[in-house]
């Protein structure tokens, strides 16, 4: 039973590629633009840190999202 479950998991994950920090940031901003609300501030902070931004744990999520937007706008060459 355990082997069957592990095999099923491997098949489901096979072929998936990991998202880059830029793709994760774009997905976050797009979801917020569609009306979504980021429920996990730690995840938003992690995305910002992956982009090279310094983020305080106490920083409001809205401020961090705006900093991510600014970073994506400044580095438009990442769109290639």
Beta strands, then each sheet from edge to edge (+ up, - down):
end
